[in-house]
Amino acid sequence: MRHAAIIAELESALEAGASAQLALSLQRYFPEPIRLLGVSNTEVVKIAAQAFARHAALSPDEWLALADHFAHSHAYHEHFILASALVAKVAPGLDDEGRLLDRFQAWLEADVSNWAQCDDLCIKPLYVYLKRRPHLLERIYAWGQSDSPWCRRASNVALVKFVGRSENFDLEQMFANCKRLLADGDPYVQKGIGWMLKVASQYELQPVLAFVRKHLSLMERPTLRYAIEKLPAEMRRTFTQA
């Protein structure tokens, strides 16, 4: 009963902050229609933090159960963003031997429905979780072999903030994953490859250049454009004029 009341409380808070104008504005970032309340990610995080403070007695498992509810049965895009925000509040302190990664993979494979939900999950709760458990980074590469395009995208996006910052980030595994995904037909998977290579180029320029040169004929134009975005203009031209 307590959980039902908190779910209703959170839904009411989201609805109270809804803006039809913002929903219309946000829709332009998605090629397909999505159900939006029109609540900014910043406001959703604030709503989660306020609920966390009001219900401080709830255990991490209870918060995870609430997050599961909003992830599995989200009627609106913001419901999933709320699920992500709730997990981010408890993820750093979990003592679960990596089991949260299985939960995230299940969300990516069954519940995520657009690139923004995928990236929010990767950059927020997944990042804070892995930051304190860098030995688990290697488990993310296996997501590149999932049947879910969002899971395959996440196999790169979840690791971009660790490039050049963690000794547990494996450059060769990253290249192997990118190579495997170059033939992937999903445009968001391709953008994920480009994003990873772009970030990596700022720390490991020569290995990234070698990878791009070797696989240039296999790279889609958007993937290449993302990958070389941070290179000097003259260097970019050597790839675009090839």
VOBA-1610 file (N, C-alpha, C; in pm, whole numbers, padded with zeros to 5 digits, always signed):
BEGIN
Met+00084-00121+00000Met+00000+00000+00000Met+00087+00125+00000Arg+00196+00120+00078Arg+00284+00235+00084Arg+00343+00265-00054His+00380+00158-00127His+00437+00178-00259His+00335+00241-00354Ala+00211+00197-00346Ala+00107+00252-00433Ala+00090+00402-00407Ala+00098+00441-00281Ala+00083+00583-00247Ala+00201+00665-00300Ile+00321+00609-00293Ile+00438+00682-00343Ile+00435+00691-00496Ile+00391+00584-00560Ile+00376+00587-00706Ile+00278+00698-00746Ala+00164+00704-00678Ala+00065+00807-00707Ala+00122+00947-00681Glu+00199+00960-00575Glu+00261+01087-00540Glu+00357+01132-00650Leu+00438+01039-00699Leu+00536+01072-00803Leu+00466+01104-00936Glu+00364+01029-00968Glu+00289+01057-01091Glu+00224+01194-01085Ser+00170+01229-00968Ser+00106+01360-00951Ser+00209+01473-00964Ala+00329+01450-00910Ala+00434+01551-00919Ala+00474+01574-01064Leu+00484+01468-01142Leu+00517+01482-01283Leu+00406+01556-01358Glu+00284+01518-01331Glu+00171+01583-01400Glu+00162+01731-01363Ala+00194+01763-01237Ala+00190+01904-01193Ala+00295+01987-01265Gly+00405+01924-01302Gly+00511+01997-01371Gly+00503+01992-01522Ala+00397+01931-01574Ala+00385+01912-01719Ala+00363+02043-01793Ser+00418+02049-01913Ser+00404+02167-01999Ser+00381+02121-02142Ala+00265+02152-02196Ala+00234+02113-02334Ala+00332+02179-02431Gln+00372+02300-02400Gln+00466+02371-02486Gln+00602+02302-02488Leu+00649+02261-02371Leu+00777+02190-02365Leu+00767+02055-02434Ala+00654+01986-02416Ala+00636+01856-02482Ala+00646+01872-02633Leu+00585+01976-02687Leu+00591+02001-02830Leu+00734+02032-02874Ser+00804+02107-02792Ser+00943+02142-02823Ser+01033+02019-02820Leu+01013+01931-02721Leu+01097+01811-02708Leu+01073+01712-02821Gln+00953+01709-02873Gln+00919+01611-02976Gln+01008+01625-03099Arg+01060+01742-03122Arg+01140+01762-03244Arg+01272+01686-03241Tyr+01312+01637-03123Tyr+01435+01561-03112Tyr+01417+01413-03145Phe+01292+01373-03173Phe+01263+01233-03198Phe+01197+01218-03335Pro+01244+01125-03416Pro+01185+01107-03549Pro+01046+01044-03544Glu+01018+00974-03433Glu+00888+00910-03418Glu+00810+00978-03305Pro+00677+00977-03311Pro+00600+01038-03203Pro+00620+00962-03072Ile+00641+01035-02963Ile+00650+00971-02832Ile+00555+01045-02737Arg+00512+00975-02634Arg+00419+01034-02537Arg+00499+01114-02435Leu+00478+01242-02435Leu+00553+01333-02348Leu+00458+01412-02259Leu+00495+01425-02132Leu+00423+01517-02044Leu+00474+01659-02063Gly+00602+01671-02096Gly+00664+01802-02106Gly+00726+01844-01974Val+00807+01755-01917Val+00880+01783-01794Val+01029+01765-01825Ser+01109+01864-01793Ser+01251+01856-01824Ser+01320+01748-01740Asn+01430+01697-01791Asn+01507+01597-01715Asn+01551+01652-01580Thr+01590+01780-01579Thr+01632+01843-01454Thr+01521+01842-01351Glu+01399+01869-01395Glu+01285+01870-01303Glu+01252+01728-01256Val+01266+01631-01346Val+01241+01491-01307Val+01339+01448-01198Val+01466+01483-01214Val+01567+01451-01113Val+01533+01518-00981Lys+01485+01641-00988Lys+01445+01713-00867Lys+01329+01642-00797Ile+01231+01597-00874Ile+01117+01525-00818Ile+01164+01396-00748Ala+01257+01326-00810Ala+01311+01204-00750Ala+01384+01235-00619Ala+01463+01341-00619Ala+01538+01378-00499Ala+01445+01416-00385Gln+01338+01489-00416Gln+01242+01528-00313Gln+01172+01406-00254Ala+01137+01311-00340Ala+01073+01188-00290Ala+01170+01108-00205Phe+01294+01104-00245Phe+01396+01031-00170Phe+01412+01090-00030Ala+01405+01223-00021Ala+01418+01290+00109Ala+01294+01266+00195Arg+01176+01269+00132Arg+01051+01251+00209Arg+01037+01109+00262His+01090+01013+00188His+01071+00872+00223His+01207+00807+00252Ala+01282+00872+00338Ala+01418+00827+00368Ala+01423+00689+00431Ala+01313+00643+00486Ala+01312+00513+00553Ala+01305+00396+00456Leu+01275+00422+00329Leu+01266+00314+00232Leu+01404+00252+00208Ser+01406+00124+00190Ser+01531+00053+00165Ser+01569+00066+00017Pro+01695+00042-00018Pro+01734+00042-00159Pro+01649-00052-00243Asp+01617-00169-00190Asp+01535-00264-00266Asp+01396-00207-00295Glu+01342-00132-00200Glu+01211-00071-00223Glu+01219+00036-00331Trp+01326+00116-00331Trp+01343+00216-00435Trp+01361+00150-00571Leu+01434+00040-00574Leu+01453-00032-00700Leu+01320-00089-00750Ala+01236-00133-00660Ala+01104-00183-00699Ala+01019-00071-00758Leu+01027+00047-00697Leu+00954+00162-00751Leu+01008+00201-00889Ala+01140+00196-00902Ala+01201+00227-01031Ala+01157+00127-01137Asp+01152-00001-01099Asp+01106-00104-01192Asp+00964-00074-01240His+00878-00030-01147His+00741+00002-01185His+00738+00107-01296Phe+00813+00214-01278Phe+00809+00322-01377Phe+00882+00284-01506Ala+00981+00197-01496Ala+01050+00152-01617Ala+00962+00058-01700His+00895-00034-01632His+00817-00136-01703His+00685-00084-01758Ser+00622+00006-01685Ser+00485+00046-01722Ser+00475+00195-01749His+00582+00252-01806His+00580+00396-01825His+00479+00436-01933Ala+00383+00516-01892Ala+00284+00568-01986Ala+00340+00687-02063Tyr+00435+00754-02004Tyr+00498+00870-02066Tyr+00650+00855-02061His+00715+00922-02152His+00861+00921-02159His+00923+00957-02024Glu+00868+01057-01959Glu+00925+01104-01833Glu+00918+01000-01722His+00826+00905-01732His+00819+00799-01633His+00947+00716-01635Phe+00998+00689-01754Phe+01124+00613-01760Phe+01241+00697-01708Ile+01243+00826-01741Ile+01348+00913-01690Ile+01344+00916-01537Leu+01223+00910-01481Leu+01208+00904-01336Leu+01266+00774-01281Ala+01240+00663-01349Ala+01297+00535-01306Ala+01449+00544-01301Ser+01507+00604-01403Ser+01652+00622-01408Ser+01701+00708-01293Ala+01627+00816-01263Ala+01666+00907-01155Ala+01657+00840-01019Leu+01556+00757-00999Leu+01542+00688-00871Leu+01657+00590-00849Val+01695+00517-00952Val+01807+00424-00939Val+01937+00499-00911Ala+01953+00615-00974Ala+02076+00694-00954Ala+02094+00733-00808Lys+01983+00746-00734Lys+01992+00784-00593Lys+02048+00671-00507Val+02021+00545-00545Val+02065+00434-00461Val+02183+00357-00519Ala+02211+00375-00648Ala+02315+00294-00714Ala+02452+00302-00650Pro+02499+00420-00607Pro+02636+00425-00553Pro+02655+00338-00430Gly+02553+00324-00347Gly+02569+00253-00220Gly+02529+00107-00222Leu+02488+00055-00337Leu+02444-00084-00342Leu+02560-00181-00321Asp+02531-00288-00250Asp+02626-00397-00232Asp+02562-00521-00293Asp+02567-00529-00425Asp+02487-00630-00495Asp+02568-00717-00590Glu+02699-00707-00584Glu+02788-00791-00665Glu+02758-00780-00814Gly+02721-00660-00858Gly+02701-00637-01001Gly+02564-00670-01054Arg+02471-00709-00965Arg+02339-00750-01015Arg+02261-00636-01079Leu+02293-00512-01043Leu+02221-00400-01104Leu+02242-00397-01255Leu+02356-00446-01302Leu+02381-00449-01446Leu+02279-00538-01517Asp+02240-00647-01452Asp+02138-00734-01512Asp+02004-00661-01521Arg+01973-00582-01420Arg+01848-00504-01421Arg+01852-00402-01535Phe+01966-00333-01548Phe+01978-00233-01655Phe+01968-00299-01792Gln+02030-00413-01807Gln+02023-00483-01936Gln+01879-00521-01968Ala+01805-00567-01867Ala+01665-00603-01888Ala+01584-00481-01929Trp+01610-00366-01867Trp+01540-00244-01906Trp+01571-00207-02050Leu+01698-00213-02086Leu+01739-00178-02222Leu+01674-00270-02325Glu+01662-00396-02291Glu+01610-00493-02386Glu+01458-00495-02393Ala+01391-00456-02285Ala+01245-00469-02282Ala+01169-00339-02265Asp+01230-00236-02207Asp+01153-00118-02168Asp+01196+00012-02237Val+01323+00027-02266Val+01369+00150-02332Val+01308+00157-02472Ser+01260+00276-02507Ser+01193+00290-02637Ser+01247+00404-02722Asn+01348+00477-02673Asn+01407+00581-02756Asn+01550+00611-02710Trp+01623+00684-02793Trp+01764+00710-02765Trp+01784+00789-02635Ala+01691+00879-02603Ala+01708+00963-02484Ala+01699+00881-02357Gln+01610+00783-02354Gln+01599+00695-02238Gln+01725+00610-02224Cys+01773+00558-02335Cys+01897+00479-02336Cys+02013+00561-02280Asp+02029+00682-02331Asp+02145+00763-02292Asp+02134+00812-02149Asp+02013+00845-02104Asp+01994+00889-01967Asp+02033+00777-01870Leu+01993+00656-01902Leu+02027+00541-01819Leu+02179+00520-01814Cys+02244+00537-01929Cys+02388+00515-01937Cys+02468+00623-01865Ile+02432+00747-01887Ile+02513+00859-01840Ile+02487+00892-01693Lys+02372+00852-01641Lys+02341+00885-01502Lys+02355+00764-01410Pro+02252+00680-01390Pro+02268+00574-01290Pro+02376+00472-01323Leu+02389+00435-01450Leu+02489+00336-01485Leu+02630+00392-01463Tyr+02649+00519-01493Tyr+02780+00580-01471Tyr+02816+00584-01323Val+02724+00631-01238Val+02757+00642-01095Val+02778+00504-01033Tyr+02709+00405-01087Tyr+02726+00268-01038Tyr+02864+00214-01077Leu+02900+00227-01204Leu+03027+00174-01252Leu+03146+00253-01200Lys+03126+00381-01173Lys+03237+00463-01124Lys+03294+00407-00995Arg+03208+00349-00912Arg+03255+00291-00786Arg+03289+00143-00800Arg+03265+00087-00920Arg+03292-00054-00944Arg+03358-00070-01081Pro+03471-00007-01103Pro+03532-00007-01238Pro+03569-00146-01288His+03581-00242-01196His+03613-00379-01240His+03498-00441-01319Leu+03381-00378-01315Leu+03266-00430-01389Leu+03255-00375-01531Leu+03344-00283-01567Leu+03334-00222-01700Leu+03336-00327-01811Glu+03417-00430-01794Glu+03432-00529-01900Glu+03301-00602-01931Arg+03207-00602-01836Arg+03080-00669-01863Arg+02995-00595-01965Ile+03020-00466-01982Ile+02937-00386-02072Ile+02960-00422-02218Tyr+03081-00464-02254Tyr+03110-00493-02394Tyr+03020-00604-02448Ala+02981-00698-02363Ala+02895-00808-02409Ala+02759-00758-02455Trp+02719-00640-02409Trp+02591-00585-02452Trp+02589-00559-02602Gly+02706-00544-02661Gly+02713-00522-02806Gly+02664-00639-02888Gln+02643-00753-02823Gln+02594-00871-02895Gln+02447-00900-02865Ser+02381-00806-02798Ser+02240-00823-02765Ser+02151-00811-02890Asp+02033-00869-02883Asp+01934-00852-02991Asp+01871-00713-02988Ser+01885-00645-02876Ser+01823-00512-02861Ser+01915-00402-02914Pro+01867-00318-03005Pro+01952-00208-03054Pro+01990-00110-02943Trp+01901-00093-02843Trp+01934+00000-02734Trp+02044-00056-02647Cys+02045-00187-02629Cys+02152-00251-02554Cys+02284-00241-02632Arg+02276-00260-02762Arg+02398-00249-02844Arg+02449-00105-02843Arg+02361-00007-02850Arg+02405+00133-02840Arg+02471+00156-02704Ala+02410+00104-02598Ala+02461+00125-02463Ala+02598+00062-02444Ser+02634-00038-02523Ser+02765-00101-02508Ser+02877-00003-02535Asn+02847+00105-02604Asn+02943+00214-02622Asn+02911+00334-02534Val+02786+00376-02535Val+02750+00499-02464Val+02776+00488-02314Ala+02755+00371-02257Ala+02776+00353-02113Ala+02922+00369-02073Leu+03012+00365-02170Leu+03155+00368-02138Leu+03224+00498-02178Val+03153+00589-02244Val+03221+00708-02297Val+03284+00794-02187Lys+03225+00795-02067Lys+03279+00878-01960Lys+03397+00814-01888Phe+03433+00692-01930Phe+03548+00624-01869Phe+03672+00627-01959Val+03655+00669-02084Val+03769+00675-02175Val+03870+00776-02122Gly+03994+00733-02109Gly+04099+00823-02063Gly+04091+00859-01916Arg+03995+00802-01844Arg+03975+00837-01703Arg+03985+00715-01611Ser+03977+00598-01667Ser+03980+00477-01585Ser+04079+00377-01644Glu+04164+00322-01558Glu+04260+00222-01604Glu+04190+00091-01638Asn+04064+00078-01598Asn+03987-00041-01631Asn+03922-00035-01768Phe+03929+00082-01832Phe+03874+00093-01968Phe+03971+00024-02063Asp+03921-00072-02138Asp+04005-00152-02227Asp+03988-00103-02371Leu+04089-00035-02422Leu+04082+00023-02556Leu+04063-00084-02663Glu+04133-00196-02649Glu+04123-00301-02750Glu+03984-00365-02751Gln+03925-00384-02633Gln+03788-00436-02629Gln+03691-00337-02691Met+03715-00209-02668Met+03629-00106-02728Met+03636-00113-02880Phe+03759-00122-02935Phe+03774-00130-03080Phe+03708-00257-03135Ala+03723-00367-03064Ala+03662-00493-03109Ala+03510-00481-03113Asn+03454-00415-03013Asn+03309-00397-03009Asn+03263-00306-03123Cys+03336-00196-03144Cys+03300-00104-03253Cys+03309-00175-03388Lys+03415-00252-03408Lys+03431-00324-03534Lys+03314-00418-03558Arg+03274-00491-03454Arg+03163-00586-03465Arg+03033-00515-03501Leu+03018-00391-03453Leu+02892-00319-03474Leu+02889-00234-03600Leu+03000-00226-03672Leu+03003-00141-03792Leu+02901-00185-03896Ala+02866-00311-03897Ala+02767-00361-03993Ala+02624-00352-03940Asp+02608-00299-03820Asp+02475-00290-03759Asp+02389-00191-03836Gly+02266-00231-03864Gly+02179-00146-03944Gly+02104-00039-03867Asp+02116-00039-03735Asp+02042+00059-03655Asp+02117+00192-03650Pro+02052+00303-03687Pro+02124+00432-03690Pro+02172+00478-03553Tyr+02101+00440-03447Tyr+02143+00485-03314Tyr+02262+00404-03263Val+02272+00281-03305Val+02391+00203-03275Val+02510+00266-03345Gln+02491+00306-03471Gln+02599+00369-03547Gln+02642+00500-03482Lys+02547+00579-03436Lys+02582+00704-03368Lys+02656+00678-03238Gly+02622+00567-03173Gly+02693+00530-03051Gly+02839+00496-03079Ile+02864+00428-03191Ile+03002+00399-03231Ile+03077+00530-03254Gly+03015+00619-03331Gly+03079+00747-03361Gly+03108+00828-03236Trp+03014+00827-03143Trp+03032+00901-03016Trp+03153+00846-02940Met+03160+00712-02929Met+03272+00651-02858Met+03405+00686-02923Leu+03414+00676-03055Leu+03540+00705-03124Leu+03576+00852-03112Lys+03477+00938-03115Lys+03502+01082-03099Lys+03565+01112-02964Val+03509+01056-02859Val+03564+01078-02725Val+03702+01015-02713Ala+03716+00893-02764Ala+03845+00824-02755Ala+03954+00900-02830Ser+03917+00967-02938Ser+04018+01041-03016Ser+04083+01153-02936Gln+04017+01200-02832Gln+04071+01308-02750Gln+04173+01257-02648Tyr+04181+01126-02632Tyr+04276+01066-02538Tyr+04374+00971-02606Glu+04327+00903-02711Glu+04407+00802-02780Glu+04400+00828-02930Leu+04453+00942-02971Leu+04435+00988-03108Leu+04489+00889-03211Gln+04612+00847-03197Gln+04673+00763-03299Gln+04604+00628-03314Pro+04571+00558-03205Pro+04496+00433-03223Pro+04359+00453-03288Val+04291+00564-03257Val+04162+00590-03319Val+04179+00620-03467Leu+04279+00699-03502Leu+04306+00727-03643Leu+04334+00597-03719Ala+04413+00510-03659Ala+04446+00383-03724Ala+04319+00299-03744Phe+04232+00298-03645Phe+04108+00221-03656Phe+04020+00277-03767Val+04004+00409-03771Val+03918+00470-03872Val+03975+00447-04011Arg+04105+00462-04028Arg+04167+00439-04159Arg+04147+00295-04205Lys+04165+00202-04113Lys+04155+00060-04148Lys+04013+00021-04187His+03913+00084-04123His+03774+00042-04144His+03691+00148-04216Leu+03758+00242-04279Leu+03688+00354-04342Leu+03583+00307-04443Ser+03615+00205-04520Ser+03521+00159-04623Ser+03396+00096-04564Leu+03402+00057-04437Leu+03288-00007-04372Leu+03203+00092-04293Met+03252+00214-04276Met+03185+00309-04188Met+03079+00389-04263Glu+02961+00397-04204Glu+02856+00481-04260Glu+02894+00627-04240Arg+02842+00712-04327Arg+02882+00853-04323Arg+02850+00919-04188Pro+02731+00898-04130Pro+02706+00960-03998Pro+02802+00910-03891Thr+02836+00780-03895Thr+02930+00724-03797Thr+03065+00793-03811Leu+03112+00805-03934Leu+03241+00871-03959Leu+03236+01017-03916Arg+03128+01084-03947Arg+03116+01226-03912Arg+03127+01247-03761Tyr+03059+01163-03685Tyr+03071+01172-03539Tyr+03213+01141-03494Ala+03271+01035-03550Ala+03402+00986-03504Ala+03512+01090-03522Ile+03506+01169-03629Ile+03616+01262-03659Ile+03583+01406-03620Glu+03473+01424-03552Glu+03424+01559-03523Glu+03525+01646-03448Lys+03605+01586-03358Lys+03698+01664-03277Lys+03837+01674-03338Leu+03857+01616-03454Leu+03988+01623-03518Leu+04010+01761-03580Pro+04135+01803-03598Pro+04162+01929-03669Pro+04103+01924-03810Ala+04064+02039-03861Ala+03994+02046-03990Ala+04072+01978-04102Glu+04202+02000-04109Glu+04282+01940-04216Glu+04282+01788-04206Met+04285+01737-04084Met+04283+01592-04065Met+04146+01535-04102Arg+04041+01608-04068Arg+03906+01562-04106Arg+03893+01550-04256Arg+03950+01645-04328Arg+03937+01645-04474Arg+04004+01522-04538Thr+04107+01468-04475Thr+04173+01350-04531Thr+04078+01229-04532Phe+03980+01232-04442Phe+03883+01122-04438Phe+03762+01151-04526Thr+03713+01273-04523Thr+03593+01304-04599Thr+03618+01314-04748Gln+03741+01333-04787Gln+03774+01341-04930Gln+03825+01209-04985Ala+03832+01110-04897Ala+03884+00981-04941Ala+03784+00910-05033
//
